[in-house]
Amino acid sequence: MKSSVKFLAGFFIGLGCMAASAGPGGLRFAYVENFESFASDAFLTDHASWTTSDQWLNNGIVSENAYPSNGNAGFIGGLYGGPTPPLPVNLNRSISYDTTQNVVTLRWVQTLANPNPDDNVRDTFGWAVKDTLNRTLASIKFENGNFQNSAGTQNYDTIIDAFSGNWNAQNQTGNNAEEAVGLFNRGEPTVFEIALHTTGHYFSLAFAETNGNYDTTGSFNFINLVTNAPVGVSGDFEVGALTALWNLENTSTTSVGYLDNGSPVTLYTGAGGNIMFFDNIAVKATTAAAIPEPSSLALLGIGSVVLLGLRKSRKA
């Protein structure tokens, strides 16, 4: 009987440990996109690695002046006149990595830019990470407004929200009391890092000032915004794309137009020429133990209780 009890204790502890651990592994960040092979007048979607839901292709290349001495950058947004696209507009960059690893970390540097002259209309931009089934795992939204830091000593015009899924899902920003509120200003280059655990089913998000360093494979003083929040899908997944998002704030109808096949479409003017430009998209794939879920912790607890009972019976 005691041997059977010992077996059960070992079995429960073994299940808990299997749920809480994984094999070693690790790689450095590597660029998947730095836009240096793009012509200055190209659409990003001229390249097979980029796709969009926007029929009028409001994306392209910002040359040289995007980040000083750092060549081309990509952008989404701008003046819009065309058929109403699904909103927010999606601009998807496919991501490939070693799928034997279970943590995928993405980085990029970006800037939100106002038009010149400025009309004070602000579109909403953001990002999403999608899996290979085109499901949204997590998303980021840059809200426009007037915000102060916790000390009340500095004003910012943008705050970062992060969601478990699309923008309609649960907001996870600051899900840990030790994490900061995500504030930055338009026009200031900012680095973002999002890490997704494909078997633990959660993600973390951080951002940092560049301080003139746009090499996203390097080191930054990141501020954590989200730690181990659930992704928007159930079960294991593979990361498929990093998606830039653009939501037009002004979609006033101007006229009716016609497609090449004669079908009528609504034409409208979109916002004020805002764009989000970005560069140096990098990826790193590693292996890490998953944080034990409550069921795993329960298995560990059952095993410990059984062993404790076994020890007491031996003393008796």
TILUMGU-973397 format. One record per atom (N, C-alpha, C): residue in three letters; x, y, z. Coordinates in steps of 0.05 Angstrom, whole numbers, plus 5000, padded with zeros to 4 digits. Last residue first. Layout:
<mikes>
ALAXYZ/...
</mikes>
This chain:
<mikes>
ALA508351355257/ALA506451215274/ALA507050925276/LYS512051455218/LYS512751515245/LYS510851375265/ARG509051315173/ARG511451165179/ARG512251205208/SER505051695173/SER504251415178/SER506651245185/LYS508152155161/LYS506852135187/LYS506051845193/ARG509652045108/ARG511752065129/ARG510452035156/LEU504652045083/LEU506251795082/LEU508351805105/GLY503052575088/GLY501552365101/GLY503052105103/LEU506952805055/LEU506852875084/LEU505352665099/LEU505452595006/LEU508052525018/LEU508152585047/VAL500452845000/VAL500652555001/VAL503252465014/VAL501953384998/VAL500253285020/VAL500452985023/SER504953394951/SER506253454976/SER504653355000/GLY501053264913/GLY503353094916/GLY504753134943/ILE497653704918/ILE496653444924/ILE498953254930/GLY501154124900/GLY500154114928/GLY499153844936/LEU501753994846/LEU504153994864/LEU503253984893/LEU496454064831/LEU497653794829/LEU500153774847/ALA495854614839/ALA494254424855/ALA495454144854/LEU499254814801/LEU499954854829/LEU498354664847/SER496254664756/SER498954554760/SER499754574789/SER491754974762/SER491454684762/SER494154544767/PRO493855504758/PRO492655404783/PRO492455104784/GLU499955434720/GLU497155514722/GLU496155404748/PRO506655644726/PRO504655444732/PRO501855564734/ILE509455944669/ILE508655994697/ILE506455784703/ALA513755524630/ALA511255664633/ALA510755714663/ALA520555624615/ALA518555484630/ALA516055654631/ALA522655774547/ALA522455844576/ALA520255674589/THR526455884490/THR524855694506/THR524955764535/THR525956384439/THR527356244460/THR525456034472/ALA526956824386/ALA525456594395/ALA527056434416/LYS526157494367/LYS527857304381/LYS526057074390/VAL526157994317/VAL524857774330/VAL526957604344/ALA524858674296/ALA526758454303/ALA525158244318/ILE524459224254/ILE522859004267/ILE524758764271/ASN526359744237/ASN527959554252/ASN526259354268/ASP520860224243/ASP523360114231/ASP524459894249/PHE515560674226/PHE516760464243/PHE519160344228/PHE510461184232/PHE512661044218/PHE514360884237/MET504061364224/MET505761224243/MET507961094227/ILE501161994207/ILE502261734200/ILE503761624224/ASN495762444190/ASN497462314210/ASN498762064199/GLY492262704157/GLY494962654147/GLY496862544168/GLY487362744185/GLY488962984179/GLY491762924170/ALA481562364163/ALA483262494183/ALA485062714172/GLY479662214099/GLY480462104124/GLY482362274140/THR473862294061/THR476462404068/THR477262314096/TYR470761804018/TYR470861984040/TYR473662084045/LEU466161463977/LEU468761593979/LEU468661794002/THR462860853969/THR462861113983/THR465761213985/VAL461860573904/VAL463160563930/VAL462960843942/PRO458760163854/PRO459060423868/PRO460360373895/SER461859783802/SER460459783828/SER460860043842/GLY464859763756/GLY462359923756/GLY460959933782/ASN469659533758/ASN467459363749/ASN464759503749/ASP472859923781/ASP473259863753/ASP470959693741/LEU468160293823/LEU470460123818/LEU470660063789/TYR466260963834/TYR465760713821/TYR468360553817/GLY463661403886/GLY465361333864/GLY464761053853/VAL460361943915/VAL460161663908/VAL461961613884/SER463062373967/SER461762313941/SER461462023938/THR464162454022/THR464562664003/THR463162623976/THR463262324091/THR462662244063/THR462962494045/SER468262304139/SER466062454128/SER465662384098/THR471462064178/THR470661914154/THR468262044142/ASN476362144222/ASN474562314206/ASN473962154180/GLU479661774245/GLU477761914262/GLU475762084247/LEU481661134227/LEU481161404218/LEU479061534236/ASN486460734253/ASN483660784255/ASN483161074248/TRP491160244239/TRP490560534235/TRP487560564235/LEU496359804259/LEU493559874258/LEU493160174255/ALA500859294240/ALA500459574245/ALA497559644241/THR502358664264/THR500458814248/THR500259104257/LEU506158104254/LEU506058354270/LEU504458544252/ALA504157414250/ALA504557674238/ALA504557894260/GLY504256904276/GLY504256924247/GLY504857194235/VAL506056454327/VAL505856734319/VAL506056744288/GLU502055904344/GLU504455994331/GLU504056284322/PHE499255634405/PHE499055774380/PHE501855824369/ASP495055254451/ASP497655334440/ASP497355474413/GLY488955534481/GLY490755334470/GLY493355434459/SER485156104461/SER485655884479/SER487455674465/VAL486856804453/VAL485956544443/VAL486556334464/GLY489157274472/GLY486357274464/GLY485357014452/VAL493257164530/VAL492857234503/VAL489857194496/PRO493757434597/PRO492857224579/PRO492557334550/ALA499957724618/ALA497057744615/ALA496157534595/ASN505457794636/ASN504057534636/ASN501057554636/THR505158464647/THR506758224653/THR504957974654/VAL505659094617/VAL504058854621/VAL505858624627/LEU509659474621/LEU506859564621/LEU505059324627/ASN516159654642/ASN514159444638/ASN511359554640/ILE520959994606/ILE518960024627/ILE516759814622/PHE527859864590/PHE524959824586/PHE523359884611/ASN532960114567/ASN531860124595/ASN528860104593/PHE536059654521/PHE534559894527/PHE533559884556/SER540859384475/SER539759404502/SER538359664506/GLY539459144407/GLY541159224430/GLY539759234456/THR536259084365/THR537558834375/THR539258894399/THR534659574348/THR532859424366/THR533959154374/ASP537760144343/ASP538459864339/ASP536859684358/TYR537260664353/TYR535060544339/TYR535660254332/ASN538661124400/ASN539460864392/ASN537060724379/GLY536761604420/GLY538461614396/GLY539361344386/ASN533561444462/ASN536061604468/ASN537961594445/THR528861154461/THR531161064445/THR533761194453/GLU524960944516/GLU526061154500/GLU528461054485/ALA520860354514/ALA523160494524/ALA523760734505/PHE516259844539/PHE517160044520/PHE519460204532/ALA513059184540/ALA514759394552/ALA515459604530/LEU508958634556/LEU509458864539/LEU511159064554/SER507357934550/SER508358164566/SER509158384546/PHE502357404549/PHE504257594536/PHE505057804556/TYR500556704547/TYR500456964558/TYR502557144544/HIS500856134540/HIS498556284531/HIS498356554545/GLY504755754545/GLY503655854570/GLY501256034565/THR506055674492/THR504855454506/THR503755534534/THR507856164475/THR506056024458/THR504755774471/HIS508456774501/HIS509056504509/HIS506956324495/LEU511057354473/LEU508757184475/LEU509656894481/ALA512958024484/ALA513757744485/ALA511257574489/ILE514558634455/ILE512358464464/ILE513358174462/GLU517159274458/GLU517858984460/GLU515458834470/PHE518759884426/PHE516859704439/PHE517859424438/VAL521660524429/VAL522060244423/VAL519960084439/THR520461154397/THR520060974420/THR520360684412/PRO521461834380/PRO521961544374/PRO521861374399/GLU516562314384/GLU518862204398/GLU519261904391/GLY511962454359/GLY514462564349/GLY516862464362/ARG507962454417/ARG508162424388/ARG510762564379/ASN510462204479/ASN509462424462/ASN509862354433/PHE507861734528/PHE509961844511/PHE508762054494/LEU506461264580/LEU506061534569/LEU508461604551/GLY503660764614/GLY505160804590/GLY504661074577/VAL504860714683/VAL502960794662/VAL504660864637/ALA508760144707/ALA508360434702/ALA506060474683/GLU507759634757/GLU508259724730/GLU507460014725/GLU506259434805/GLU508959554803/GLU509559674776/ALA501359194798/ALA501459454812/ALA504159594810/ASN499758954735/ASN501458914759/ASN501859184772/ASN497159134692/ASN495858914706/ASN497458834731/GLY498159564657/GLY498459604686/GLY497059384702/THR493559364609/THR495659544616/THR495759594646/GLN489459054590/GLN491258934609/GLN493459114618/ASN482759054573/ASN485159224574/ASN486959114597/GLN479458554537/GLN480158654563/GLN482758814562/ALA477558774469/ALA478058574490/ALA478858714517/ASN477459114428/ASN474959084443/ASN475258894467/TRP482159074401/TRP481759314417/TRP479159304434/ASN483558354408/ASN483358604394/ASN482658834412/GLY487558054460/GLY485958024436/GLY485858294422/SER488158374512/SER488258084508/SER486458014484/PHE491558994502/PHE489158834504/PHE489758544499/ALA493859624525/ALA494459364514/ALA492159174520/ASP495060324513/ASP493260114524/ASP494059844510/ILE498760894527/ILE498760624514/ILE496760444529/ILE497761574510/ILE497761364530/ILE497461094516/THR500162214491/THR499461944483/THR499661754507/ASP502062704508/ASP499762704491/ASP498762424482/TYR503962924574/TYR504262754551/TYR501762754534/ASN507263334623/ASN504963264606/ASN505763094583/GLN509763274689/GLN510263284660/GLN507763194646/THR508463254743/THR510563444735/THR510963464705/GLY505362884769/GLY504063134760/GLY506063334750/ALA507062394783/ALA507962614800/ALA506662884792/SER505162084742/SER504062044769/SER504762274788/ASN504262514683/ASN505562294698/ASN504462294727/GLN498262664648/GLN500462744665/GLN501662494678/PHE495462784583/PHE495862614606/PHE498262714622/ASN490962874534/ASN492763034551/ASN493062884577/GLY490662474474/GLY489462644495/GLY491562814509/ASN489961844443/ASN490662124441/ASN489362284463/GLU492461184452/GLU490261374456/GLU491361664456/PHE494560664417/PHE495660924426/PHE493361124427/LYS494159984433/LYS492760214422/LYS493960474434/ILE495759314417/ILE496559564430/ILE495059794417/SER493958624428/SER494058874412/SER494759104430/ALA494357914418/ALA494558144435/ALA494758394417/LEU492357554380/LEU493357454406/LEU493457684426/THR487557464332/THR489057664347/THR489757564374/ARG488356984280/ARG486957064305/ARG488757264320/ASN490656754236/ASN489757024234/ASN488057114258/LEU493256294246/LEU490456264238/LEU489156534235/THR498056434266/THR498056344238/THR495256284228/ASP496357034304/ASP497456764301/ASP497256674272/LYS498557724311/LYS496557514303/LYS497957244301/VAL498858294348/VAL500358054340/VAL498257844334/ALA497958984331/ALA496958734340/ALA498958514333/TRP498159694346/TRP499359444336/TRP497759204346/GLY496160364327/GLY496860154346/GLY498059914332/PHE492761004324/PHE494560794314/PHE495060584335/THR487861464307/THR488761274327/THR490361054314/ASP488862144285/ASP488061874281/ASP489061694304/ARG487262784302/ARG489062564310/ARG487762294304/VAL487763444280/VAL486063194279/VAL487962964284/ASN490863894275/ASN489963814302/ASN487963584302/ASP493264014229/ASP490364084230/ASP489164004257/ASP499564284215/ASP498064104232/ASP495164204234/PRO502264324147/PRO501464434173/PRO499564254189/ASN504063704169/ASN505163974168/ASN503964114144/PRO501463194214/PRO501863324188/PRO503063604190/ASN505262814263/ASN503062994255/ASN503563114228/ALA507162144277/ALA507762404265/ALA505262554257/LEU509961694321/LEU507361804312/LEU507862084302/THR514961224310/THR514361494317/THR511561554306/GLN518860634332/GLN516760774318/GLN516461064327/VAL522060004330/VAL522260284338/VAL520160434321/TRP520759344356/TRP520859534334/TRP521159814346/ARG520758644372/ARG521458924378/ARG521259084353/LEU518258044400/LEU518358224377/LEU519058504387/THR519257384419/THR519457664428/THR519857844403/VAL516456784437/VAL517056954413/VAL516957244423/VAL517556174465/VAL517256464471/VAL518256624447/ASN518655654448/ASN515855724457/ASN515556014467/GLN521655334391/GLN521855504415/GLN519055604423/THR520255094345/THR520854914367/THR521255074394/THR519855494308/THR517455424322/THR517855204343/ASP523756004294/ASP524055714301/ASP521755634319/TYR519956434250/TYR521856384272/TYR522056084276/SER516956974215/SER517856694216/SER519956674238/ILE511557394203/ILE513757334221/ILE514357034219/SER508857884159/SER509157604167/SER511657564183/ARG505558454174/ARG508258364167/ARG508558074177/ASN499858814154/ASN500958574167/ASN503758504156/LEU495659284170/LEU498059254153/LEU499759044166/ASN488859454172/ASN490959264180/ASN493259264160/VAL484659964195/VAL486259854173/VAL488459684184/PRO479759794246/PRO482059944236/PRO483359804212/LEU475559784188/LEU477059944208/LEU477459784233/PRO475459634120/PRO474959544147/PRO476659694166/PRO474860254082/PRO476059994088/PRO475059894114/THR470960584035/THR471260534064/THR472460264069/PRO474660803978/PRO472560643990/PRO473060594019/GLY477861453988/GLY477461193975/GLY475161043987/GLY482861804014/GLY480561843997/GLY480061593982/TYR486862044065/TYR485361814055/TYR483061914038/LEU493462194085/LEU490962284075/LEU489462064061/GLY496261714133/GLY496361924113/GLY493662034106/GLY498361034145/GLY496761274150/GLY496961464128/ILE504660754159/ILE501860704154/ILE500460964161/PHE511460634136/PHE509360794149/PHE506660684142/GLY518560464147/GLY515860424135/GLY513860594149/ALA524760794131/ALA522860684150/ALA520260644136/ASN531660814107/ASN528760804104/ASN527260714129/GLY537061104145/GLY535861014120/GLY532761004121/ASN539461334188/ASN538761054191/ASN537060954167/SER540561864194/SER542761694186/SER542061394188/PRO534861964234/PRO537362074223/PRO539561864218/TYR529261674212/TYR531061664235/TYR533761744225/ALA527161964167/ALA525461824186/ALA526961804213/ASN530062174126/ASN529462354149/ASN527862214170/GLU530661684092/GLU532861834105/GLU532062004129/SER523761614074/SER526561594069/SER528261774086/VAL518461204085/VAL519461474093/VAL522461444090/ILE514260824044/ILE516960864055/ILE517361154062/GLY507560584059/GLY509860624042/GLY512360674057/ASN500460624054/ASN502860544068/ASN505160584049/ASN494860574035/ASN496060804049/ASN498360714067/LEU491860273995/LEU494660234001/LEU495960484013/TRP486660233984/TRP488060453972/TRP490960473981/GLN484559804011/GLN484559793982/GLN486260013969/ASP487059514067/ASP486459784056/ASP486759774025/SER488959074090/SER486159074085/SER485259334071/THR495358804067/THR493659014079/THR490758974073/THR501958504076/THR499158504064/THR497558724079/TRP508658334063/TRP506758524074/TRP504058504060/SER511857984036/SER511757954065/SER509758144079/ALA511958133983/ALA510157913991/ALA509957884021/HIS511658823969/HIS513258593978/HIS511458383989/ASP508159213962/ASP509359123938/ASP511058873944/THR506659384012/THR505259154002/THR506159073973/LEU509459844018/LEU510359614032/LEU509159364021/PHE510460183957/PHE508560093977/PHE509859863992/ALA516060603941/ALA514760343942/ALA512460343962/ASP519561023934/ASP516761063926/ASP515060813927/SER524460833949/SER523361053964/SER520461103958/ALA524760113951/ALA525060363936/ALA523560583952/PHE527659694001/PHE525259823989/PHE526060073974/SER531759484030/SER531459384003/SER529159513988/GLU531259704081/GLU533459804064/GLU533259704035/PHE527459534118/PHE526559694095/PHE528759794077/ASN528159184158/ASN529359454163/ASN528959634139/GLU525858594188/GLU525158814169/GLU526559074177/VAL527958244221/VAL526358134200/VAL525558344180/TYR534058214257/TYR532158374242/TYR530558194223/ALA534357844318/ALA535257874290/ALA533158034275/PHE536557724385/PHE534757864366/PHE536057874339/ARG539157054398/ARG539257344399/ARG537157464381/LEU536156494431/LEU537356614408/LEU537456914413/GLY535455874468/GLY535656164467/GLY537056264442/GLY533755364517/GLY534055464489/GLY534255764489/PRO531454794555/PRO532955044551/PRO533055124521/GLY524554554564/GLY527454524559/GLY528854794554/ALA520354714620/ALA520854664592/ALA523754654588/SER515254694672/SER517954714662/SER518154644632/ALA510254594693/ALA511654844701/ALA514454874689/ALA508354114677/ALA506754344669/ALA508354604675/MET512053784701/MET511953794672/MET510454034663/CYS510753874755/CYS513353964745/CYS513353984715/GLY505653624758/GLY505953914763/GLY508554024752/LEU507053094746/LEU505253244728/LEU505553544732/GLY510352984790/GLY511452974763/GLY509653134744/ILE506653014832/ILE508853204831/ILE510053214803/PHE503452564818/PHE502252834819/PHE504453044817/PHE507252154820/PHE505752204795/PHE504652484795/GLY508952154873/GLY510952214852/GLY509552284826/ALA504151994896/ALA505352254903/ALA507352334882/LEU503451484873/LEU501451704868/LEU502651974874/PHE507851224895/PHE507651254866/PHE505751474859/LYS506651234949/LYS509051374940/LYS508951424910/VAL502050904948/VAL501751184956/VAL504151344947/SER504550424934/SER502550544916/SER502150834922/SER507750334977/SER509050374951/SER507150494932/LYS503850255017/LYS505650495018/LYS506950544991/MET501749765000/MET500050005000/MET501750255000/
</mikes>
